[in-house]
Amino acid sequence: MTGTGTVLPAAVMRVRELALSAACAASVRAAAKLGLADVLDDQPATVDELAKAVHADPGALRRLMRSLTCFEVFAEPEPDKFVHTDASRLLREDAPRSLKHILLWGTEPWTWELWPHLDQAVRTGKNVFDDLHGKDFFEYLHEQWPESAEVFDKAMTQSSKLSALAIADRLDLTGAERLADIAGGQGTVLATLLSRNEKLKGVLFDLPAVVAGADERLRAGGALADRAELVAGDCRREIPVQADVYLFKNILEWDDESTVLALRNAVAAGRPGARVVIIENLVDGTPEMKFATAMDLLLLLNVGGKKHTKDGLLGLIGQAGLRVDRVSAVNSYLHMVETTIPG
């Protein structure tokens, strides 16, 4: 406000935009579902051409494209001629750094149901999903929304592909003979580490349904199968794996008690001197604060979990009995905490 109490026009515009900011997420989701980025090549295309390619109503598509160009997802350099932007190319299925499935996961139908209850979650500090559906989020996801569960698997694999090489560049595995990727999903990171370190053996540890869909390179007959073992289980119950390095990537996002429990299970499984490496998005000290804080609130809503601050995560690591050796950035949104199981 000014000294006279007059609201600045920029603030008015900003708040009005925020009030309808769901339209931005919905627009980008619609673009991904329609496959607009996939049908637009390097040549400009008209709305009619795009509508024909994605089987859409031209008038409605024109309105969607108008919204998308406001957010620099596609551009209209001349009337009715649409071209790619850096952002729209990331929605292509074949883009080397595609974010299509990550985008779809963040805008799945269940997310729209949860956001209006954020005030309740803030009051209670607990998730709202269990009360709405009477079941744990991931249990309900796999039982009732198999298509969304498939999107989740693809999104996690896509996310791992984006970070796996950066992790391999920064994680020193000198002297390690066996690495266990705890709750490692389909094993993209593990496969990358095995490919980079020819003498390393690895264990992919995750829930039975997840391990069943492991990266084909890790499964019987795969290129890395002779150095990989697939083990099913829940790290919050026990980690029945002996390893020199235990890797937790983007998994310690439950309530604090569950996070400490999972880490203590690694301590119980490993020998003194074994390393526990934790890779997470932090909600401080990151240039991607808007992304990190949004994910933090979504985790509160669906599983009662959180994205950690650096000090908060280090506190939980200490409760688990681990010695912190080093904290470093992996990329613009991931940090790596290297710890050791004490003697």
C-alpha positions as CSV (number, residue, x, y, z in Angstrom):
1,M,0.0,0.0,0.0
2,T,1.0,3.7,-0.4
3,G,1.1,6.1,2.5
4,T,-2.5,7.1,1.9
5,G,-3.7,3.4,2.0
6,T,-4.2,3.2,-1.8
7,V,-3.7,-0.4,-3.0
8,L,-1.1,-0.5,-5.8
9,P,-2.4,-1.7,-9.1
10,A,0.3,-4.4,-9.4
11,A,-0.8,-5.9,-6.1
12,V,-4.4,-6.0,-7.3
13,M,-3.5,-7.8,-10.5
14,R,-1.3,-10.2,-8.6
15,V,-3.9,-11.2,-6.1
16,R,-6.5,-11.7,-8.8
17,E,-4.1,-13.9,-10.7
18,L,-3.5,-15.9,-7.6
19,A,-7.2,-16.4,-7.0
20,L,-7.5,-18.2,-10.3
21,S,-4.0,-19.7,-10.5
22,A,-5.5,-23.2,-10.6
23,A,-6.3,-22.2,-14.2
24,C,-2.6,-22.2,-15.0
25,A,-2.1,-25.7,-13.7
26,A,-5.2,-26.9,-15.4
27,S,-4.1,-25.3,-18.7
28,V,-0.7,-27.0,-18.7
29,R,-2.3,-30.3,-17.7
30,A,-4.7,-30.0,-20.6
31,A,-1.8,-29.3,-23.0
32,A,-0.1,-32.5,-21.7
33,K,-3.2,-34.7,-21.9
34,L,-4.0,-33.4,-25.4
35,G,-0.4,-34.0,-26.5
36,L,-0.1,-30.5,-28.0
37,A,3.7,-30.4,-27.5
38,D,4.0,-33.7,-29.3
39,V,2.2,-32.7,-32.4
40,L,3.8,-29.3,-32.8
41,D,7.2,-29.7,-34.5
42,D,9.7,-27.0,-35.4
43,Q,7.4,-25.3,-37.9
44,P,4.7,-22.8,-36.7
45,A,1.1,-24.3,-36.6
46,T,-2.3,-22.7,-36.7
47,V,-5.0,-23.5,-34.2
48,D,-7.0,-25.3,-36.8
49,E,-3.9,-27.5,-37.6
50,L,-3.3,-28.2,-33.9
51,A,-7.0,-28.9,-33.3
52,K,-7.1,-31.4,-36.2
53,A,-4.0,-33.2,-34.9
54,V,-5.3,-33.6,-31.3
55,H,-9.0,-34.0,-32.2
56,A,-10.1,-30.8,-30.3
57,D,-12.7,-28.1,-30.9
58,P,-10.8,-25.2,-32.7
59,G,-12.6,-22.5,-30.7
60,A,-12.0,-24.0,-27.3
61,L,-8.4,-24.8,-28.3
62,R,-7.8,-21.2,-29.2
63,R,-8.9,-20.2,-25.7
64,L,-6.5,-22.8,-24.2
65,M,-3.6,-21.6,-26.3
66,R,-4.3,-18.0,-25.3
67,S,-4.0,-19.1,-21.6
68,L,-0.8,-21.1,-22.3
69,T,1.0,-18.3,-24.1
70,C,0.3,-16.0,-21.1
71,F,2.5,-18.4,-19.1
72,E,5.1,-18.7,-21.9
73,V,4.1,-22.3,-22.6
74,F,4.1,-22.0,-26.4
75,A,4.3,-18.6,-28.1
76,E,2.3,-16.8,-30.8
77,P,4.9,-14.7,-32.7
78,E,2.3,-13.6,-35.2
79,P,-1.5,-14.0,-35.2
80,D,-2.6,-17.7,-35.3
81,K,0.9,-19.0,-35.6
82,F,2.1,-21.0,-32.6
83,V,5.6,-22.2,-31.9
84,H,7.4,-23.9,-29.1
85,T,9.1,-22.3,-26.1
86,D,11.7,-23.8,-23.8
87,A,8.8,-24.7,-21.4
88,S,6.5,-26.3,-24.0
89,R,9.3,-28.5,-25.3
90,L,9.5,-30.1,-21.8
91,L,6.0,-31.4,-22.3
92,R,7.1,-33.5,-25.2
93,E,7.2,-37.2,-24.5
94,D,10.4,-37.6,-26.4
95,A,12.2,-34.6,-24.8
96,P,15.6,-35.6,-23.2
97,R,14.6,-33.8,-20.1
98,S,10.8,-34.3,-20.4
99,L,8.7,-33.2,-17.4
100,K,5.4,-34.4,-18.9
101,H,4.7,-37.2,-16.3
102,I,5.9,-35.1,-13.4
103,L,3.5,-32.4,-14.5
104,L,0.7,-34.9,-14.8
105,W,1.4,-36.3,-11.3
106,G,1.3,-32.9,-9.7
107,T,-2.1,-32.2,-11.3
108,E,-3.8,-35.6,-10.9
109,P,-7.6,-35.4,-10.1
110,W,-7.1,-36.3,-6.5
111,T,-4.9,-33.2,-6.0
112,W,-7.8,-30.9,-6.8
113,E,-9.8,-32.6,-4.1
114,L,-7.2,-32.1,-1.4
115,W,-6.2,-28.4,-1.9
116,P,-9.4,-26.9,-0.6
117,H,-8.8,-28.7,2.7
118,L,-5.3,-27.1,3.3
119,D,-6.7,-24.9,6.1
120,Q,-7.8,-28.0,8.0
121,A,-4.4,-29.7,7.5
122,V,-2.7,-26.5,8.8
123,R,-4.9,-26.5,11.9
124,T,-4.3,-30.1,12.7
125,G,-0.8,-30.7,11.3
126,K,-2.2,-34.0,9.8
127,N,-3.1,-35.3,6.4
128,V,-6.7,-34.9,5.2
129,F,-6.6,-37.9,2.8
130,D,-7.3,-40.6,5.4
131,D,-10.5,-38.8,6.6
132,L,-11.7,-38.2,3.0
133,H,-11.2,-41.8,1.8
134,G,-10.8,-43.9,4.9
135,K,-7.5,-45.4,3.7
136,D,-3.8,-44.6,3.5
137,F,-2.9,-42.6,0.4
138,F,-0.7,-45.1,-1.4
139,E,-2.9,-48.1,-0.5
140,Y,-5.9,-46.2,-2.0
141,L,-3.9,-45.1,-5.0
142,H,-3.0,-48.6,-6.0
143,E,-6.4,-50.1,-5.3
144,Q,-8.7,-47.4,-6.6
145,W,-6.6,-45.3,-9.0
146,P,-4.3,-47.7,-11.0
147,E,-4.0,-45.2,-13.8
148,S,-2.8,-42.5,-11.3
149,A,-0.4,-45.1,-9.8
150,E,1.0,-45.6,-13.2
151,V,1.5,-41.9,-13.7
152,F,3.3,-41.8,-10.3
153,D,5.7,-44.6,-11.4
154,K,6.4,-42.8,-14.6
155,A,6.9,-39.4,-12.8
156,M,9.3,-40.9,-10.3
157,T,11.3,-42.6,-13.1
158,Q,11.3,-39.3,-15.1
159,S,12.5,-37.4,-12.0
160,S,15.2,-40.0,-11.3
161,K,16.4,-39.8,-14.9
162,L,16.9,-36.1,-14.5
163,S,18.9,-36.4,-11.3
164,A,20.6,-39.8,-11.7
165,L,23.6,-38.5,-13.7
166,A,24.1,-35.6,-11.4
167,I,24.1,-37.9,-8.4
168,A,26.5,-40.3,-10.1
169,D,28.8,-37.3,-10.7
170,R,28.8,-36.2,-7.1
171,L,28.5,-39.5,-5.1
172,D,32.0,-40.8,-4.3
173,L,31.7,-44.6,-4.2
174,T,35.4,-45.3,-3.8
175,G,35.9,-48.5,-1.8
176,A,32.2,-49.4,-1.8
177,E,31.4,-52.9,-3.0
178,R,27.6,-53.0,-2.4
179,L,25.1,-50.2,-2.5
180,A,21.4,-50.5,-1.4
181,D,19.0,-48.1,-3.0
182,I,16.3,-47.9,-0.3
183,A,12.7,-47.3,-1.6
184,G,14.5,-46.8,-4.9
185,G,11.4,-47.1,-7.1
186,Q,12.1,-48.8,-10.5
187,G,15.9,-48.5,-10.0
188,T,16.9,-45.8,-12.4
189,V,19.4,-44.2,-10.0
190,L,20.8,-47.7,-9.1
191,A,21.2,-48.7,-12.7
192,T,23.0,-45.4,-13.4
193,L,25.4,-46.0,-10.5
194,L,26.1,-49.6,-11.5
195,S,26.8,-48.5,-15.1
196,R,29.2,-45.8,-13.9
197,N,30.9,-48.1,-11.4
198,E,31.7,-51.4,-13.0
199,K,32.8,-53.3,-9.9
200,L,29.9,-52.1,-7.8
201,K,27.0,-54.5,-6.8
202,G,23.6,-53.1,-6.0
203,V,20.3,-53.9,-4.2
204,L,17.0,-52.4,-5.2
205,F,14.8,-52.4,-2.1
206,D,11.1,-51.3,-2.4
207,L,7.6,-52.5,-2.0
208,P,6.7,-55.7,-3.8
209,A,4.5,-54.1,-6.5
210,V,7.3,-51.5,-7.2
211,V,10.1,-54.0,-7.4
212,A,8.1,-56.1,-9.8
213,G,8.3,-53.2,-12.3
214,A,12.0,-52.6,-11.9
215,D,14.2,-51.2,-14.7
216,E,14.7,-54.0,-17.2
217,R,18.5,-53.5,-16.9
218,L,18.2,-54.9,-13.3
219,R,15.9,-57.8,-14.0
220,A,16.8,-61.3,-15.1
221,G,18.5,-61.1,-18.5
222,G,19.2,-57.4,-18.2
223,A,22.5,-55.8,-18.8
224,L,23.2,-55.2,-15.1
225,A,21.3,-58.3,-13.7
226,D,24.5,-60.1,-12.7
227,R,25.4,-57.3,-10.3
228,A,21.8,-56.4,-9.1
229,E,19.5,-57.9,-6.6
230,L,15.8,-57.1,-6.2
231,V,14.5,-57.3,-2.6
232,A,10.9,-56.5,-1.6
233,G,10.0,-54.9,1.7
234,D,9.1,-51.8,3.6
235,C,12.0,-49.8,5.0
236,R,9.8,-48.5,7.8
237,R,9.5,-52.1,9.1
238,E,13.0,-53.4,8.5
239,I,15.9,-53.2,6.0
240,P,17.1,-56.8,5.6
241,V,20.1,-55.9,3.5
242,Q,23.8,-55.7,4.2
243,A,25.6,-52.9,2.2
244,D,28.5,-50.5,2.3
245,V,26.3,-47.6,1.2
246,Y,22.5,-47.1,1.9
247,L,20.9,-44.6,-0.4
248,F,17.7,-42.8,0.5
249,K,16.6,-40.5,-2.4
250,N,13.4,-38.4,-2.1
251,I,11.8,-40.9,0.3
252,L,12.2,-39.4,3.8
253,E,9.0,-37.3,3.3
254,W,6.7,-39.0,5.8
255,D,6.0,-37.8,9.3
256,D,9.2,-37.3,11.5
257,E,8.6,-40.5,13.4
258,S,8.6,-42.6,10.2
259,T,11.7,-40.8,8.8
260,V,13.7,-41.6,12.0
261,L,12.4,-45.1,12.0
262,A,13.5,-45.8,8.4
263,L,17.0,-44.4,9.1
264,R,17.3,-46.4,12.3
265,N,16.5,-49.5,10.3
266,A,19.4,-48.7,8.1
267,V,21.6,-48.3,11.1
268,A,20.4,-51.6,12.5
269,A,21.1,-53.3,9.1
270,G,24.5,-51.8,8.4
271,R,27.9,-52.4,10.0
272,P,29.8,-49.6,11.8
273,G,31.5,-47.4,9.2
274,A,28.8,-48.1,6.5
275,R,27.5,-44.9,4.9
276,V,24.0,-43.7,4.7
277,V,23.5,-41.1,1.9
278,I,20.3,-39.0,2.0
279,I,19.2,-37.0,-1.0
280,E,16.3,-34.6,-0.6
281,N,14.6,-31.4,-1.8
282,L,15.1,-28.9,1.0
283,V,12.7,-26.0,1.6
284,D,15.6,-23.6,2.4
285,G,18.8,-22.8,0.6
286,T,17.3,-23.7,-2.8
287,P,16.6,-21.6,-5.9
288,E,13.4,-23.6,-6.4
289,M,11.5,-22.4,-3.4
290,K,8.1,-22.2,-5.1
291,F,8.4,-25.8,-6.2
292,A,9.7,-27.1,-2.9
293,T,7.2,-25.3,-0.8
294,A,4.3,-26.5,-3.0
295,M,5.5,-30.1,-2.8
296,D,5.8,-29.6,1.0
297,L,2.1,-28.6,1.3
298,L,1.0,-31.4,-1.0
299,L,2.8,-33.9,1.2
300,L,1.1,-32.5,4.3
301,L,-2.3,-33.0,2.6
302,N,-1.9,-36.6,1.2
303,V,0.4,-38.4,3.6
304,G,1.0,-36.0,6.5
305,G,4.6,-35.7,5.4
306,K,7.0,-32.8,4.6
307,K,9.9,-31.4,2.7
308,H,12.6,-30.7,5.2
309,T,14.7,-27.7,6.1
310,K,18.4,-28.4,6.4
311,D,18.4,-28.1,10.2
312,G,15.2,-30.1,10.5
313,L,16.6,-33.0,8.4
314,L,19.9,-33.0,10.2
315,G,18.0,-33.2,13.5
316,L,16.2,-36.3,12.5
317,I,19.4,-37.8,11.2
318,G,20.9,-37.2,14.6
319,Q,18.0,-38.9,16.3
320,A,18.5,-42.0,14.2
321,G,22.1,-42.2,15.5
322,L,24.0,-41.3,12.3
323,R,27.1,-39.1,12.2
324,V,26.8,-36.3,9.5
325,D,30.0,-36.0,7.4
326,R,29.0,-33.6,4.7
327,V,26.1,-31.7,3.1
328,S,26.4,-30.6,-0.5
329,A,24.2,-29.5,-3.4
330,V,23.5,-32.0,-6.2
331,N,21.7,-29.6,-8.5
332,S,19.3,-26.7,-8.2
333,Y,16.7,-28.6,-6.2
334,L,18.5,-31.6,-4.5
335,H,20.9,-31.7,-1.6
336,M,23.0,-34.7,-0.5
337,V,23.7,-35.5,3.2
338,E,26.4,-38.0,3.6
339,T,26.5,-39.8,6.9
340,T,28.2,-42.7,8.6
341,I,27.0,-45.4,11.0
342,P,29.1,-44.9,14.1
343,G,31.1,-47.7,15.8
